Structure formats: structure tokens, C-alpha cells
Amino acid sequence: MSQNASPKQKSKTLSYIAKMRGKGNSPLKTNWKDILTALIGCYITIFVLLELTKMTNTLWFMAPFGSSCLLAFAFWNGPLSQPRNIIGSHVLTSAVGIIILNLFGNEPWAIALAVALAIALIMITKTTHPPAGANPVIIMLGNYSWHYIITPVLIGSLIIVIFALIINNMRSTRRYPTFWW
């Protein structure tokens, strides 16, 4: 802060910095049943996707699916974990990545644009699912084609949702999904 800054400017700056301190402790709560459900659900889902890849020589898995499983099994009742969000977000962000790749290539500015546009699109469509924000980067750096949207994106997302439906609803205290549309 400049010595010539006015008291009002100094106060504004200090107020801005003070926001970054945070307050209180983490509100996250866990119990052993939830941890075990997440562990089993994530393991089975990722294992199946990787085994399908190995058995068919077709890509069924991509890294963001690990985070999607975290949301689907550990935070199953949150709005970002619902089927429309998991499937819709992965498909929409992948489409944005492929469109921008085909229009502008995979220059850093184009990748940044694709991620920003993809995030805006999933917010507009109310299909926000954070792991899908990485899809344009993966698609553009891997130079993937439209086929990538079918497998691994769409089919992999559907598999995650199917296992989330089966495993989450095995628990009497869970009801998944909380909404479809």
C-alpha cells in the first residue's frame, strides 16, 4: 500500500484483505457409513470403467470421472451430484471443447476460452458439475474428435449415474437422485 494512499483507500484495501481470513471451521460432516459407501461406490465404478477400456480397447474412462464419483457417492444429495448435472455437464463441456478446438486449435487462449464458455454454459443450463470443467482442457490437449463425446463422455457418465443409483439406494437413509430435471 502506498504511503500516499488516502485513509479511505487504505481502509478499503484492509477490508478486502480481511475477507480472505475466513471464519470458523469446516462444516463438512462424515460418518463411517458414508465413507464406506463412497469408497465402495468409487472403487466399483472406476474399476468397471477401466476394465471396459481394457476389454474393448475403447476409451471408457477420463480423469474427471474420479471427481464425479466423489460427488455421486460422497455428496450424493447435493445439487451438483444429480444425474442431469453429471451427464449434462460432461456432455456440454465436451461439446464446447470440441467446437473451440475445431474453430481455433489448442492454443492456450483457446483452451482458456473453452473452459470459460463451458463453465458459463453449464451454469446457464443449471447442469453445473465441477469435474466437467476439465473436459475442454482434456479434449483440446488430446486433440479428440466428436466421437469422444459418446465414449468416454456420455457412456461413462451414464455408467457413473447407474452405479450411483444402485449403490446409493442400497442404504435405507439415502434416496438418489434428489431430482432428475
N, C-alpha and C positions, 0 to 999 in steps of 0.2 A: 504494500500500500504506500502510495506516495505521501511524503510529508506535506505536500501542498493540497492534499485531498481535504475536502470540506468535512465537517463533523457529520453531515447527513450522508455523504458518500462512505465514510468510514463505518457508520452505523449500518448502512445497507450491506456492505461487504461482510461485516462481522455477523449480521443476521443470516446472510446467505451461507456462510461457512458453518454457523451453528446448526443449520438444518442437517448437516452431514454427520452429526454425532449419533443420531438415532436415540431411541428411548426404550427402556425395558428389556425384556428377554424374549427369546423366540417363542411365538405362540404355537409352534408345531408340537403335536402330541402324538405319541406312538404307544403301541402295546405289542406284546409278543404275537398275538394272533394276526394283527395287521402286518407285522414284519414277516411272519411265516407265509402269509398269503401272497405278499409281494415277492418274496424270494421264490416261491414255487411257481407263481404265475409268470414272472420274468424268465425264470430258467426254462420252463417248458416252451414258452412262446419263442424265445430266441433260439433254443435248441432246434425246434421244428423248422424255423425259417432257415437256419444254417444247414440242417440235414437235407431239406428240399433243394437247396442250392447245390449241395454235394451230389445228390442223387440224380438231378436232372440237368446239371451243367447250365442252369438258368439262374440268374441273379434274383434271389428272393429277399435278400437282406440288405439294409443300408444302415449306417451308424445311427441316424436319428431314431430308429426303431427302439434302441435301448432306452432312450429318454421317454419315448411314447409308452413303453412298458412300465416305466416308473410311474407315470401319471395314471395309466389304466389300472394298475394294481395297488399302488400305494395311496393315490389320491383319487380313487375311483368315483367318488361322489362330487368332485369338483366340476365346474362348467367346462374347463379346458380338457377334461378327460373323457368327454362323452363321444359316442360313435360319430356323430356328424362332425365333430371337431377333429377327431383323429383322421378319419377318412377324407373329409372335405379339405382340411388344411394341407394334408400331404399332397393331394392331387392338385389343388390350386397353386400351391407354391412351386410344385414341379413344373406345371404348365408355364408359369411365369419364367422360370429359369430357362426352359427350352426356347420360348419365344424370344427372350432377350439374347440368348446365345445365338440363335439364328439371325437375328437382326444386327447385332453389334459385336459378336465374338465374345471372347472371355477376357477382355481387358479388365483391370481392376475396377475402373469406374463403372463398367457394365455389370460386373458382379455386384458391386455395392448398390447400383440402381435396381437390379433384380431383387435383391434381398429387401430393400426398402419398399418396392412396389408390392412384393409378395406379402410382406407384413401388413401393409395398408389394405390389401385385398382381403386377407383373412379377417382383419378387424371389421371391415365394411360388411362382409358376409356373415359375421358372427360365428366363424368357424375357427377362432383363434386356438392354436395348439402349438406352444413354443418350439418343440423339437423340429417342426416343419420349417422353421425359419432358416435352417441349414440347407434345405433341399436345393435352392438355386445355386449355392456355392458348390455342392457336390456335383450337380448336373453340369454346371458350366466348366468346372475344372476337369471333370471326367469326359467332357465333350459328348454327352449322351444324347440319344435321339428320342423321338416321340414314343418309341417302344418302352422306354424306361418308365413311363407313366403307368403302363399296365403292370409290368413286373420289373422291379420290385414294388413300386409305389402303391398302386391300387390293391393288388392281391395281397401284398404284405400287410397293408393297413387293415384289410378285411380279416386277415388271419389274427392280427392283434385283437381286433374287436370280438371275433368269435371266441378266442380264449378268455378274454375279459368277461364276456357274457357267461361262459361256463364256470370259470373259476370263482369269480366274484359272487355269483349267485349260489354257490355251494355253501356259503356262510349264511346262516339264518339272519344275521344282523345287517346284511348287505342287500341292496336292491340296485342292480346295474342293468341298464342305464337309468339315470335320473330323468333324462329326456332324450328323445330322438331328434326332434326338429325344433 
